[in-house]
Amino acid sequence: MLIGTKGRVVDETKNLIIIEKENGKEVKLPKVACTFRFMLDDGSTVDIEGKRIAFRPHERPKKV
């Protein structure tokens, strides 16, 4: 189940975000099928549709 999956982002590819859950297991989430909610250092949150960031990390500044 993808809804409510929580963890720390440890890696990403063009199509996946890889998070590490609290129990230490890594989960691969498909970007285009998910909306991600990121918690920032100041406690605020940002929601991002995965399809808007489905690029290679080094290509993103050119496309977003």
N, CA, C and O atoms as a Tripos MOL2 file, in Angstrom:
@<TRIPOS>MOLECULE
protein
  256   255    64     0     0
PROTEIN
NO_CHARGES

@<TRIPOS>ATOM
      1 N           0.8410   -1.1730    0.0000 N.3       1 MET1
      2 CA          0.0000    0.0000    0.0000 C.3       1 MET1
      3 C           0.8880    1.2380    0.0000 C.2       1 MET1
      4 O           1.8470    1.3220    0.7680 O.2       1 MET1
      5 N           0.5720    2.1810   -0.8470 N.am      2 LEU2
      6 CA          1.3780    3.3860   -0.9650 C.3       2 LEU2
      7 C           0.8740    4.5290   -0.0920 C.2       2 LEU2
      8 O           1.6680    5.3560    0.3560 O.2       2 LEU2
      9 N          -0.4170    4.5880    0.1550 N.am      3 ILE3
     10 CA         -0.9880    5.6960    0.9260 C.3       3 ILE3
     11 C          -0.4620    5.6430    2.3530 C.2       3 ILE3
     12 O          -0.5360    4.6090    3.0170 O.2       3 ILE3
     13 N           0.0670    6.7640    2.8120 N.am      4 GLY4
     14 CA          0.5560    6.8540    4.1760 C.3       4 GLY4
     15 C           1.9640    6.3310    4.3790 C.2       4 GLY4
     16 O           2.4450    6.3010    5.5110 O.2       4 GLY4
     17 N           2.6370    5.9190    3.3200 N.am      5 THR5
     18 CA          4.0100    5.4520    3.4540 C.3       5 THR5
     19 C           4.8870    6.6260    3.8660 C.2       5 THR5
     20 O           4.8930    7.6660    3.2060 O.2       5 THR5
     21 N           5.6190    6.4600    4.9430 N.am      6 LYS6
     22 CA          6.4530    7.5450    5.4730 C.3       6 LYS6
     23 C           7.8950    7.0990    5.5490 C.2       6 LYS6
     24 O           8.1860    5.9170    5.7320 O.2       6 LYS6
     25 N           8.7930    8.0540    5.4070 N.am      7 GLY7
     26 CA         10.2030    7.7570    5.5340 C.3       7 GLY7
     27 C          11.0560    8.9030    5.0470 C.2       7 GLY7
     28 O          10.5580    9.9910    4.7560 O.2       7 GLY7
     29 N          12.3410    8.6470    4.9630 N.am      8 ARG8
     30 CA         13.3230    9.6430    4.5470 C.3       8 ARG8
     31 C          13.7780    9.2980    3.1420 C.2       8 ARG8
     32 O          14.1190    8.1480    2.8620 O.2       8 ARG8
     33 N          13.7860   10.2890    2.2520 N.am      9 VAL9
     34 CA         14.2390   10.0580    0.8800 C.3       9 VAL9
     35 C          15.7380    9.7870    0.9150 C.2       9 VAL9
     36 O          16.5130   10.5890    1.4370 O.2       9 VAL9
     37 N          16.1430    8.6320    0.3460 N.am     10 VAL10
     38 CA         17.5600    8.2740    0.3420 C.3      10 VAL10
     39 C          18.1500    8.2580   -1.0680 C.2      10 VAL10
     40 O          19.3680    8.3220   -1.2290 O.2      10 VAL10
     41 N          17.2890    8.1730   -2.0930 N.am     11 ASP11
     42 CA         17.7820    8.1560   -3.4670 C.3      11 ASP11
     43 C          16.6080    8.4040   -4.4020 C.2      11 ASP11
     44 O          15.4470    8.3060   -4.0030 O.2      11 ASP11
     45 N          16.9250    8.7260   -5.6470 N.am     12 GLU12
     46 CA         15.8950    8.8470   -6.6620 C.3      12 GLU12
     47 C          16.4790    8.5450   -8.0190 C.2      12 GLU12
     48 O          17.6760    8.7110   -8.2540 O.2      12 GLU12
     49 N          15.6160    8.0980   -8.9070 N.am     13 THR13
     50 CA         15.9610    7.8810  -10.3030 C.3      13 THR13
     51 C          14.9500    8.6680  -11.1250 C.2      13 THR13
     52 O          14.1480    9.4290  -10.5840 O.2      13 THR13
     53 N          15.0000    8.4780  -12.4180 N.am     14 LYS14
     54 CA         14.0510    9.1690  -13.2820 C.3      14 LYS14
     55 C          12.6070    8.8260  -12.9070 C.2      14 LYS14
     56 O          11.7430    9.7030  -12.9160 O.2      14 LYS14
     57 N          12.3440    7.5890  -12.5870 N.am     15 ASN15
     58 CA         10.9770    7.1320  -12.3650 C.3      15 ASN15
     59 C          10.6400    6.7360  -10.9280 C.2      15 ASN15
     60 O           9.4810    6.4460  -10.6300 O.2      15 ASN15
     61 N          11.6200    6.7180  -10.0420 N.am     16 LEU16
     62 CA         11.3880    6.2390   -8.6780 C.3      16 LEU16
     63 C          11.9340    7.2010   -7.6300 C.2      16 LEU16
     64 O          12.9260    7.8960   -7.8520 O.2      16 LEU16
     65 N          11.2660    7.2220   -6.4930 N.am     17 ILE17
     66 CA         11.8290    7.8220   -5.2820 C.3      17 ILE17
     67 C          11.9870    6.6800   -4.2960 C.2      17 ILE17
     68 O          11.0580    5.9010   -4.0840 O.2      17 ILE17
     69 N          13.1480    6.5820   -3.7020 N.am     18 ILE18
     70 CA         13.4390    5.5030   -2.7580 C.3      18 ILE18
     71 C          13.4800    6.1120   -1.3660 C.2      18 ILE18
     72 O          14.2510    7.0330   -1.0960 O.2      18 ILE18
     73 N          12.6370    5.5800   -0.4850 N.am     19 ILE19
     74 CA         12.6150    6.0830    0.8830 C.3      19 ILE19
     75 C          13.0170    4.9700    1.8400 C.2      19 ILE19
     76 O          12.8260    3.7840    1.5690 O.2      19 ILE19
     77 N          13.5720    5.3840    2.9490 N.am     20 GLU20
     78 CA         13.9130    4.4560    4.0260 C.3      20 GLU20
     79 C          12.8920    4.6480    5.1280 C.2      20 GLU20
     80 O          12.7580    5.7390    5.6820 O.2      20 GLU20
     81 N          12.1700    3.5820    5.4460 N.am     21 LYS21
     82 CA         11.1550    3.6400    6.4870 C.3      21 LYS21
     83 C          11.8180    3.5990    7.8600 C.2      21 LYS21
     84 O          13.0130    3.3270    7.9770 O.2      21 LYS21
     85 N          11.0340    3.8700    8.8840 N.am     22 GLU22
     86 CA         11.5640    3.8910   10.2510 C.3      22 GLU22
     87 C          12.1830    2.5650   10.6660 C.2      22 GLU22
     88 O          13.0870    2.5370   11.5010 O.2      22 GLU22
     89 N          11.7030    1.4630   10.0880 N.am     23 ASN23
     90 CA         12.2390    0.1470   10.4500 C.3      23 ASN23
     91 C          13.5120   -0.2010    9.6750 C.2      23 ASN23
     92 O          14.0540   -1.2950    9.8340 O.2      23 ASN23
     93 N          13.9970    0.7360    8.8250 N.am     24 GLY24
     94 CA         15.2370    0.5300    8.0890 C.3      24 GLY24
     95 C          15.0640   -0.0570    6.7010 C.2      24 GLY24
     96 O          16.0260   -0.1090    5.9340 O.2      24 GLY24
     97 N          13.8730   -0.4950    6.3610 N.am     25 LYS25
     98 CA         13.6400   -1.0690    5.0340 C.3      25 LYS25
     99 C          13.4590    0.0460    4.0100 C.2      25 LYS25
    100 O          12.8910    1.0970    4.3060 O.2      25 LYS25
    101 N          13.9550   -0.2060    2.7960 N.am     26 GLU26
    102 CA         13.8070    0.7570    1.7140 C.3      26 GLU26
    103 C          12.6130    0.3850    0.8470 C.2      26 GLU26
    104 O          12.3740   -0.7890    0.5660 O.2      26 GLU26
    105 N          11.8740    1.3960    0.4300 N.am     27 VAL27
    106 CA         10.6950    1.2190   -0.4040 C.3      27 VAL27
    107 C          10.8750    2.0760   -1.6510 C.2      27 VAL27
    108 O          11.2540    3.2430   -1.5600 O.2      27 VAL27
    109 N          10.6000    1.4870   -2.8230 N.am     28 LYS28
    110 CA         10.6880    2.2120   -4.0890 C.3      28 LYS28
    111 C           9.2840    2.6280   -4.4970 C.2      28 LYS28
    112 O           8.3980    1.7850   -4.6420 O.2      28 LYS28
    113 N           9.0810    3.9300   -4.6820 N.am     29 LEU29
    114 CA          7.7770    4.4580   -5.0470 C.3      29 LEU29
    115 C           7.8360    5.0530   -6.4450 C.2      29 LEU29
    116 O           8.7230    5.8560   -6.7330 O.2      29 LEU29
    117 N           6.9050    4.6740   -7.3240 N.am     30 PRO30
    118 CA          6.8950    5.2370   -8.6720 C.3      30 PRO30
    119 C           6.4400    6.6940   -8.6360 C.2      30 PRO30
    120 O           5.4130    7.0120   -8.0380 O.2      30 PRO30
    121 N           7.1920    7.5640   -9.2670 N.am     31 LYS31
    122 CA          6.8620    8.9860   -9.2420 C.3      31 LYS31
    123 C           5.5180    9.2820   -9.8900 C.2      31 LYS31
    124 O           4.6980    9.9920   -9.3080 O.2      31 LYS31
    125 N           5.2770    8.7480  -11.0890 N.am     32 VAL32
    126 CA          4.0780    9.1350  -11.8330 C.3      32 VAL32
    127 C           2.7850    8.6730  -11.1790 C.2      32 VAL32
    128 O           1.7240    9.2100  -11.4970 O.2      32 VAL32
    129 N           2.8320    7.7150  -10.2940 N.am     33 ALA33
    130 CA          1.6210    7.1900   -9.6610 C.3      33 ALA33
    131 C           1.3480    7.8130   -8.2990 C.2      33 ALA33
    132 O           0.3500    7.4810   -7.6600 O.2      33 ALA33
    133 N           2.2180    8.7100   -7.8440 N.am     34 CYS34
    134 CA          2.1110    9.2030   -6.4740 C.3      34 CYS34
    135 C           2.1120   10.7250   -6.4090 C.2      34 CYS34
    136 O           2.6220   11.4110   -7.2940 O.2      34 CYS34
    137 N           1.5200   11.2250   -5.3260 N.am     35 THR35
    138 CA          1.6980   12.6130   -4.9270 C.3      35 THR35
    139 C           2.4610   12.5460   -3.6130 C.2      35 THR35
    140 O           2.0720   11.8290   -2.6910 O.2      35 THR35
    141 N           3.5480   13.2980   -3.5390 N.am     36 PHE36
    142 CA          4.4330   13.2390   -2.3760 C.3      36 PHE36
    143 C           4.2010   14.4550   -1.4860 C.2      36 PHE36
    144 O           3.9990   15.5680   -1.9720 O.2      36 PHE36
    145 N           4.2330   14.2240   -0.1820 N.am     37 ARG37
    146 CA          4.1480   15.3100    0.7940 C.3      37 ARG37
    147 C           5.4820   15.3340    1.5340 C.2      37 ARG37
    148 O           5.8360   14.3980    2.2500 O.2      37 ARG37
    149 N           6.2040   16.4260    1.3400 N.am     38 PHE38
    150 CA          7.4990   16.5880    1.9850 C.3      38 PHE38
    151 C           7.3580   17.5350    3.1670 C.2      38 PHE38
    152 O           6.7180   18.5810    3.0610 O.2      38 PHE38
    153 N           7.9620   17.1620    4.2990 N.am     39 MET39
    154 CA          7.9840   18.0300    5.4600 C.3      39 MET39
    155 C           9.3200   18.7710    5.4590 C.2      39 MET39
    156 O          10.3880   18.1620    5.4030 O.2      39 MET39
    157 N           9.2330   20.0860    5.5220 N.am     40 LEU40
    158 CA         10.4250   20.9150    5.4990 C.3      40 LEU40
    159 C          10.9590   21.1230    6.9070 C.2      40 LEU40
    160 O          10.2820   20.8150    7.8880 O.2      40 LEU40
    161 N          12.1770   21.6470    7.0000 N.am     41 ASP41
    162 CA         12.8200   21.8440    8.3030 C.3      41 ASP41
    163 C          12.0210   22.7580    9.2280 C.2      41 ASP41
    164 O          12.0790   22.6050   10.4480 O.2      41 ASP41
    165 N          11.2790   23.7000    8.6630 N.am     42 ASP42
    166 CA         10.5090   24.6290    9.4990 C.3      42 ASP42
    167 C           9.1560   24.0540    9.9310 C.2      42 ASP42
    168 O           8.3700   24.7430   10.5830 O.2      42 ASP42
    169 N           8.8830   22.7970    9.5710 N.am     43 GLY43
    170 CA          7.6450   22.1390    9.9600 C.3      43 GLY43
    171 C           6.5280   22.2550    8.9440 C.2      43 GLY43
    172 O           5.5070   21.5830    9.0830 O.2      43 GLY43
    173 N           6.6880   23.0840    7.9280 N.am     44 SER44
    174 CA          5.6620   23.2090    6.8900 C.3      44 SER44
    175 C           5.7520   22.0220    5.9310 C.2      44 SER44
    176 O           6.7600   21.3170    5.8890 O.2      44 SER44
    177 N           4.6890   21.8160    5.1680 N.am     45 THR45
    178 CA          4.6670   20.7100    4.2170 C.3      45 THR45
    179 C           4.4230   21.2330    2.8040 C.2      45 THR45
    180 O           3.8210   22.2880    2.6060 O.2      45 THR45
    181 N           4.9080   20.4640    1.8290 N.am     46 VAL46
    182 CA          4.7400   20.7840    0.4190 C.3      46 VAL46
    183 C           4.2840   19.5160   -0.2850 C.2      46 VAL46
    184 O           4.9020   18.4620   -0.1340 O.2      46 VAL46
    185 N           3.2010   19.6140   -1.0580 N.am     47 ASP47
    186 CA          2.7200   18.4880   -1.8570 C.3      47 ASP47
    187 C           3.2010   18.6530   -3.2850 C.2      47 ASP47
    188 O           3.0770   19.7320   -3.8650 O.2      47 ASP47
    189 N           3.7560   17.5760   -3.8630 N.am     48 ILE48
    190 CA          4.2740   17.6070   -5.2240 C.3      48 ILE48
    191 C           3.7630   16.3810   -5.9640 C.2      48 ILE48
    192 O           3.9170   15.2540   -5.4940 O.2      48 ILE48
    193 N           3.1530   16.6050   -7.1250 N.am     49 GLU49
    194 CA          2.7270   15.5010   -7.9730 C.3      49 GLU49
    195 C           3.9640   14.8690   -8.5940 C.2      49 GLU49
    196 O           4.7980   15.5670   -9.1720 O.2      49 GLU49
    197 N           4.0830   13.5710   -8.4780 N.am     50 GLY50
    198 CA          5.2510   12.8700   -8.9840 C.3      50 GLY50
    199 C           5.4810   13.0460  -10.4670 C.2      50 GLY50
    200 O           6.6280   13.0890  -10.9130 O.2      50 GLY50
    201 N           4.4080   13.1500  -11.2460 N.am     51 LYS51
    202 CA          4.5720   13.3060  -12.6930 C.3      51 LYS51
    203 C           5.2540   14.6190  -13.0460 C.2      51 LYS51
    204 O           5.8170   14.7440  -14.1330 O.2      51 LYS51
    205 N           5.2150   15.6100  -12.1430 N.am     52 ARG52
    206 CA          5.8770   16.8940  -12.4110 C.3      52 ARG52
    207 C           7.3820   16.8420  -12.1510 C.2      52 ARG52
    208 O           8.1150   17.7450  -12.5550 O.2      52 ARG52
    209 N           7.8430   15.7890  -11.4800 N.am     53 ILE53
    210 CA          9.2780   15.6560  -11.2040 C.3      53 ILE53
    211 C           9.8490   14.3690  -11.7860 C.2      53 ILE53
    212 O          10.9210   13.9270  -11.3740 O.2      53 ILE53
    213 N           9.1520   13.7700  -12.7320 N.am     54 ALA54
    214 CA          9.5860   12.4960  -13.3210 C.3      54 ALA54
    215 C          10.6470   12.7350  -14.3990 C.2      54 ALA54
    216 O          10.4360   12.4340  -15.5740 O.2      54 ALA54
    217 N          11.7760   13.2740  -13.9820 N.am     55 PHE55
    218 CA         12.9300   13.5120  -14.8390 C.3      55 PHE55
    219 C          14.1560   12.9990  -14.1120 C.2      55 PHE55
    220 O          14.1130   12.7200  -12.9140 O.2      55 PHE55
    221 N          15.2400   12.8770  -14.8420 N.am     56 ARG56
    222 CA         16.5010   12.5800  -14.1660 C.3      56 ARG56
    223 C          16.8340   13.7870  -13.2910 C.2      56 ARG56
    224 O          16.5710   14.9230  -13.6850 O.2      56 ARG56
    225 N          17.4050   13.5590  -12.1140 N.am     57 PRO57
    226 CA         17.6620   14.6770  -11.2000 C.3      57 PRO57
    227 C          18.4500   15.8250  -11.8330 C.2      57 PRO57
    228 O          18.1610   16.9880  -11.5500 O.2      57 PRO57
    229 N          19.4280   15.5310  -12.6730 N.am     58 HIS58
    230 CA         20.2370   16.5970  -13.2480 C.3      58 HIS58
    231 C          19.5120   17.3410  -14.3690 C.2      58 HIS58
    232 O          19.9630   18.4090  -14.7840 O.2      58 HIS58
    233 N          18.3970   16.7990  -14.8670 N.am     59 GLU59
    234 CA         17.6030   17.4680  -15.9130 C.3      59 GLU59
    235 C          16.5110   18.3640  -15.3340 C.2      59 GLU59
    236 O          15.9890   19.2230  -16.0440 O.2      59 GLU59
    237 N          16.1630   18.1890  -14.0940 N.am     60 ARG60
    238 CA         15.0330   18.8810  -13.5030 C.3      60 ARG60
    239 C          15.1170   20.4060  -13.5510 C.2      60 ARG60
    240 O          14.1040   21.0410  -13.8430 O.2      60 ARG60
    241 N          16.2600   21.0280  -13.2830 N.am     61 PRO61
    242 CA         16.2840   22.5040  -13.3310 C.3      61 PRO61
    243 C          15.8810   23.0610  -14.7030 C.2      61 PRO61
    244 O          15.3500   24.1690  -14.7750 O.2      61 PRO61
    245 N          16.1130   22.3400  -15.7580 N.am     62 LYS62
    246 CA         15.7690   22.8110  -17.1000 C.3      62 LYS62
    247 C          14.2720   22.6830  -17.3650 C.2      62 LYS62
    248 O          13.7310   23.4380  -18.1730 O.2      62 LYS62
    249 N          13.5860   21.7410  -16.7000 N.am     63 LYS63
    250 CA         12.2110   21.4110  -17.0540 C.3      63 LYS63
    251 C          11.1770   21.9090  -16.0650 C.2      63 LYS63
    252 O          10.0110   22.0640  -16.4280 O.2      63 LYS63
    253 N          11.5660   22.1640  -14.8340 N.am     64 VAL64
    254 CA         10.5830   22.5660  -13.8240 C.3      64 VAL64
    255 C          10.5470   24.0660  -13.6970 C.2      64 VAL64
    256 O           9.7800   24.5990  -12.8960 O.2      64 VAL64
@<TRIPOS>BOND
     1     1     2 1
     2     2     3 1
     3     3     4 2
     4     3     5 am
     5     5     6 1
     6     6     7 1
     7     7     8 2
     8     7     9 am
     9     9    10 1
    10    10    11 1
    11    11    12 2
    12    11    13 am
    13    13    14 1
    14    14    15 1
    15    15    16 2
    16    15    17 am
    17    17    18 1
    18    18    19 1
    19    19    20 2
    20    19    21 am
    21    21    22 1
    22    22    23 1
    23    23    24 2
    24    23    25 am
    25    25    26 1
    26    26    27 1
    27    27    28 2
    28    27    29 am
    29    29    30 1
    30    30    31 1
    31    31    32 2
    32    31    33 am
    33    33    34 1
    34    34    35 1
    35    35    36 2
    36    35    37 am
    37    37    38 1
    38    38    39 1
    39    39    40 2
    40    39    41 am
    41    41    42 1
    42    42    43 1
    43    43    44 2
    44    43    45 am
    45    45    46 1
    46    46    47 1
    47    47    48 2
    48    47    49 am
    49    49    50 1
    50    50    51 1
    51    51    52 2
    52    51    53 am
    53    53    54 1
    54    54    55 1
    55    55    56 2
    56    55    57 am
    57    57    58 1
    58    58    59 1
    59    59    60 2
    60    59    61 am
    61    61    62 1
    62    62    63 1
    63    63    64 2
    64    63    65 am
    65    65    66 1
    66    66    67 1
    67    67    68 2
    68    67    69 am
    69    69    70 1
    70    70    71 1
    71    71    72 2
    72    71    73 am
    73    73    74 1
    74    74    75 1
    75    75    76 2
    76    75    77 am
    77    77    78 1
    78    78    79 1
    79    79    80 2
    80    79    81 am
    81    81    82 1
    82    82    83 1
    83    83    84 2
    84    83    85 am
    85    85    86 1
    86    86    87 1
    87    87    88 2
    88    87    89 am
    89    89    90 1
    90    90    91 1
    91    91    92 2
    92    91    93 am
    93    93    94 1
    94    94    95 1
    95    95    96 2
    96    95    97 am
    97    97    98 1
    98    98    99 1
    99    99   100 2
   100    99   101 am
   101   101   102 1
   102   102   103 1
   103   103   104 2
   104   103   105 am
   105   105   106 1
   106   106   107 1
   107   107   108 2
   108   107   109 am
   109   109   110 1
   110   110   111 1
   111   111   112 2
   112   111   113 am
   113   113   114 1
   114   114   115 1
   115   115   116 2
   116   115   117 am
   117   117   118 1
   118   118   119 1
   119   119   120 2
   120   119   121 am
   121   121   122 1
   122   122   123 1
   123   123   124 2
   124   123   125 am
   125   125   126 1
   126   126   127 1
   127   127   128 2
   128   127   129 am
   129   129   130 1
   130   130   131 1
   131   131   132 2
   132   131   133 am
   133   133   134 1
   134   134   135 1
   135   135   136 2
   136   135   137 am
   137   137   138 1
   138   138   139 1
   139   139   140 2
   140   139   141 am
   141   141   142 1
   142   142   143 1
   143   143   144 2
   144   143   145 am
   145   145   146 1
   146   146   147 1
   147   147   148 2
   148   147   149 am
   149   149   150 1
   150   150   151 1
   151   151   152 2
   152   151   153 am
   153   153   154 1
   154   154   155 1
   155   155   156 2
   156   155   157 am
   157   157   158 1
   158   158   159 1
   159   159   160 2
   160   159   161 am
   161   161   162 1
   162   162   163 1
   163   163   164 2
   164   163   165 am
   165   165   166 1
   166   166   167 1
   167   167   168 2
   168   167   169 am
   169   169   170 1
   170   170   171 1
   171   171   172 2
   172   171   173 am
   173   173   174 1
   174   174   175 1
   175   175   176 2
   176   175   177 am
   177   177   178 1
   178   178   179 1
   179   179   180 2
   180   179   181 am
   181   181   182 1
   182   182   183 1
   183   183   184 2
   184   183   185 am
   185   185   186 1
   186   186   187 1
   187   187   188 2
   188   187   189 am
   189   189   190 1
   190   190   191 1
   191   191   192 2
   192   191   193 am
   193   193   194 1
   194   194   195 1
   195   195   196 2
   196   195   197 am
   197   197   198 1
   198   198   199 1
   199   199   200 2
   200   199   201 am
   201   201   202 1
   202   202   203 1
   203   203   204 2
   204   203   205 am
   205   205   206 1
   206   206   207 1
   207   207   208 2
   208   207   209 am
   209   209   210 1
   210   210   211 1
   211   211   212 2
   212   211   213 am
   213   213   214 1
   214   214   215 1
   215   215   216 2
   216   215   217 am
   217   217   218 1
   218   218   219 1
   219   219   220 2
   220   219   221 am
   221   221   222 1
   222   222   223 1
   223   223   224 2
   224   223   225 am
   225   225   226 1
   226   226   227 1
   227   227   228 2
   228   227   229 am
   229   229   230 1
   230   230   231 1
   231   231   232 2
   232   231   233 am
   233   233   234 1
   234   234   235 1
   235   235   236 2
   236   235   237 am
   237   237   238 1
   238   238   239 1
   239   239   240 2
   240   239   241 am
   241   241   242 1
   242   242   243 1
   243   243   244 2
   244   243   245 am
   245   245   246 1
   246   246   247 1
   247   247   248 2
   248   247   249 am
   249   249   250 1
   250   250   251 1
   251   251   252 2
   252   251   253 am
   253   253   254 1
   254   254   255 1
   255   255   256 2
@<TRIPOS>SUBSTRUCTURE
     1 MET1         2 RESIDUE 1 A MET
     2 LEU2         6 RESIDUE 1 A LEU
     3 ILE3        10 RESIDUE 1 A ILE
     4 GLY4        14 RESIDUE 1 A GLY
     5 THR5        18 RESIDUE 1 A THR
     6 LYS6        22 RESIDUE 1 A LYS
     7 GLY7        26 RESIDUE 1 A GLY
     8 ARG8        30 RESIDUE 1 A ARG
     9 VAL9        34 RESIDUE 1 A VAL
    10 VAL10       38 RESIDUE 1 A VAL
    11 ASP11       42 RESIDUE 1 A ASP
    12 GLU12       46 RESIDUE 1 A GLU
    13 THR13       50 RESIDUE 1 A THR
    14 LYS14       54 RESIDUE 1 A LYS
    15 ASN15       58 RESIDUE 1 A ASN
    16 LEU16       62 RESIDUE 1 A LEU
    17 ILE17       66 RESIDUE 1 A ILE
    18 ILE18       70 RESIDUE 1 A ILE
    19 ILE19       74 RESIDUE 1 A ILE
    20 GLU20       78 RESIDUE 1 A GLU
    21 LYS21       82 RESIDUE 1 A LYS
    22 GLU22       86 RESIDUE 1 A GLU
    23 ASN23       90 RESIDUE 1 A ASN
    24 GLY24       94 RESIDUE 1 A GLY
    25 LYS25       98 RESIDUE 1 A LYS
    26 GLU26      102 RESIDUE 1 A GLU
    27 VAL27      106 RESIDUE 1 A VAL
    28 LYS28      110 RESIDUE 1 A LYS
    29 LEU29      114 RESIDUE 1 A LEU
    30 PRO30      118 RESIDUE 1 A PRO
    31 LYS31      122 RESIDUE 1 A LYS
    32 VAL32      126 RESIDUE 1 A VAL
    33 ALA33      130 RESIDUE 1 A ALA
    34 CYS34      134 RESIDUE 1 A CYS
    35 THR35      138 RESIDUE 1 A THR
    36 PHE36      142 RESIDUE 1 A PHE
    37 ARG37      146 RESIDUE 1 A ARG
    38 PHE38      150 RESIDUE 1 A PHE
    39 MET39      154 RESIDUE 1 A MET
    40 LEU40      158 RESIDUE 1 A LEU
    41 ASP41      162 RESIDUE 1 A ASP
    42 ASP42      166 RESIDUE 1 A ASP
    43 GLY43      170 RESIDUE 1 A GLY
    44 SER44      174 RESIDUE 1 A SER
    45 THR45      178 RESIDUE 1 A THR
    46 VAL46      182 RESIDUE 1 A VAL
    47 ASP47      186 RESIDUE 1 A ASP
    48 ILE48      190 RESIDUE 1 A ILE
    49 GLU49      194 RESIDUE 1 A GLU
    50 GLY50      198 RESIDUE 1 A GLY
    51 LYS51      202 RESIDUE 1 A LYS
    52 ARG52      206 RESIDUE 1 A ARG
    53 ILE53      210 RESIDUE 1 A ILE
    54 ALA54      214 RESIDUE 1 A ALA
    55 PHE55      218 RESIDUE 1 A PHE
    56 ARG56      222 RESIDUE 1 A ARG
    57 PRO57      226 RESIDUE 1 A PRO
    58 HIS58      230 RESIDUE 1 A HIS
    59 GLU59      234 RESIDUE 1 A GLU
    60 ARG60      238 RESIDUE 1 A ARG
    61 PRO61      242 RESIDUE 1 A PRO
    62 LYS62      246 RESIDUE 1 A LYS
    63 LYS63      250 RESIDUE 1 A LYS
    64 VAL64      254 RESIDUE 1 A VAL
